[in-house]
Amino acid sequence: MTIRVGFLGAGTVGGSLLRRLVEQNDAIATKSGVELDVHRVAVRDVGKARDVALGDGVLTADPRDVVTDPDVDLVVEVMGGLDPAGDLVLAALQSGKPVVTANKALIAARGRELIEAAEAAGVSLLFEAAVGGGIPIIRPLSQSLAGEQITRVMGIVNGTTNFILTKMIEDGLPYHGVLAEAQELGYAEADPTADVSGADAAAKAAILASLAFGIWVGFDRVHHEGIDQLEQIDFEFAANLGYRPKLLAIAEQGPGGIAVRVHPALVPSEHPLASVRGATNAVFVEGPAIGELLFTGPGAGGDPTATAVLGDVLHAARELLAKTPAKAPIRFAPGTIVEFDDVATKWYLRLEVADRPGVLARIASTFGDHRVSIKSVWQEGRGDRATLLLVTHDALERDLRAARAALDGLEVVGQVAAVIRVQSDEP
Ligand SMILES: NC(=O)c1ccc[n+]([C@@H]2O[C@H](COP(=O)([O-])OP(=O)(O)OC[C@H]3O[C@@H](n4cnc5c(N)ncnc54)[C@H](OP(=O)(O)O)[C@@H]3O)[C@@H](O)[C@H]2O)c1
């Protein structure tokens, strides 16, 4: 029996998958034992030239044609965005069609509702491509590692920002120059906000955390900060101190619950994440029995992402052929998500200060007043102004923020010029 596939979208990811289904159909069927047929494809502009030959009447400008067509057995959602994609996916699931999506924003915003709708309808909602592009990470987390008490998931899940940071570090170029180059090379979109603000990585962190801990973490529960405030000068200071800046997604289990966030962090140069270059993604999964697993590879791009989508399509097609109701691999239980203010981390600070006796003591006591303890201090420059670099021990977000405000008010402090978290398991 042939499984008839309907597409919502035929852009970068959808176009790559369509080409494969049209040009390599026999090879896919031989290897997987599943026959797939492209039945309906919704796009915004049916007049646009497409580099894949589709039969007459396959293209439509109305995406509802795809989800309501009784001859479509399975829906692939690669149009992106929340609206209308969310309601279309819900309608497809409710009418008994399994859905495969690459849409991280949608899963992070409405995943719980959609997963429950899929379960109620006895069909699968699969989203391997939503995190890490071509890297298999969703199925390992939700199935292969279902029996592990995962303690932390941490990694680089946005290729655009990693490309920009790599260029800034290796070529010594400022942020805006590198962003423009990334846009020219196609590594960053014309509107790069979702990537550089950390929002794209936060959607992925929400999904990874939900699957790792079995507690639903929506996008709105993930604190995120981007890379646009980072300055080249701190990259140089950090390198001298043995660190590299990375945009990290971190989800970890602590005594008070799980903490999930995305922000730039200085990573020790010898840490494997420090050497992840360019648009590559890498995710560590940690647990008491497995120790550390590292998943790495191309985190985006039409072809790698289409491979992940196709894997899900074949999985869902096999379930349809087996005619057994699909069950969601993960059930979400209630749990506590730690408020971001209560998360503790180490910190790097760069302060412009007056260079005279007693200044360091004033600064140290201001930190102490706010329960921030200094691990190391370096001083750069001479004359009446100096640059102080400090690395702290673990301190709460709320305490560091209060300490920073107090430092800003000190007459001996010209400015707190940079504050960057340090991700290190050292005491
Ligand atoms: N690109 C990647 O590397 C990558 C990696 C991982 C995940 N993803 C995810 O995959 C999804 C698709 O990304 P993409 O890069 O392939 O996007 P894209 O290139 O912008 O393609 C979007 C497609 O959807 C169609 N479309 C958009 N809105 C529509 C509407 N209202 N009605 C009908 N068709 C509509 C567009 O039609 P037209 O062709 O007529 O414009 C286009 O074919 C997103 O959720 C994205 O986050 C992408």
The ligand as a Gaussian input file, in Angstrom:
#p B3LYP/6-31G(d) Opt

LIG

0 1
 N       15.750000      25.984000       6.856000
 C       16.343000      25.248000       7.786000
 O       17.556000      25.030000       7.768000
 C       15.517000      24.650000       8.896000
 C       16.133000      23.783000       9.823000
 C       15.376000      23.206000      10.842000
 C       14.025000      23.504000      10.939000
 N       13.462000      24.369000      10.038000
 C       12.039000      24.652000      10.182000
 O       11.364000      24.152000       9.044000
 C       10.244000      24.978000       8.744000
 C       10.339000      25.452000       7.305000
 O       11.521000      26.208000       7.138000
 P       12.057000      26.611000       5.686000
 O       13.412000      27.187000       5.899000
 O       11.892000      25.473000       4.743000
 O       11.036000      27.786000       5.330000
 P       10.838000      28.526000       3.919000
 O       11.993000      28.263000       3.029000
 O       10.462000      29.919000       4.226000
 O        9.567000      27.774000       3.283000
 C        8.252000      27.967000       3.754000
 C        7.293000      27.303000       2.773000
 O        5.980000      27.388000       3.285000
 C        5.127000      28.038000       2.319000
 N        4.169000      28.842000       3.073000
 C        4.444000      29.761000       4.044000
 N        3.302000      30.270000       4.540000
 C        2.297000      29.687000       3.851000
 C        0.882000      29.799000       3.894000
 N        0.275000      30.640000       4.735000
 N        0.154000      29.027000       3.060000
 C        0.769000      28.171000       2.206000
 N        2.095000      28.003000       2.129000
 C        2.852000      28.755000       2.935000
 C        6.037000      28.862000       1.443000
 O        5.442000      29.041000       0.174000
 P        6.249000      29.738000      -1.043000
 O        7.280000      28.737000      -1.495000
 O        5.225000      29.998000      -2.080000
 O        6.873000      30.995000      -0.472000
 C        7.282000      27.950000       1.399000
 O        7.130000      26.961000       0.405000
 C       10.257000      26.111000       9.786000
 O        9.410000      25.771000      10.854000
 C       11.703000      26.130000      10.255000
 O       11.848000      26.611000      11.575000
 C       14.168000      24.936000       9.024000

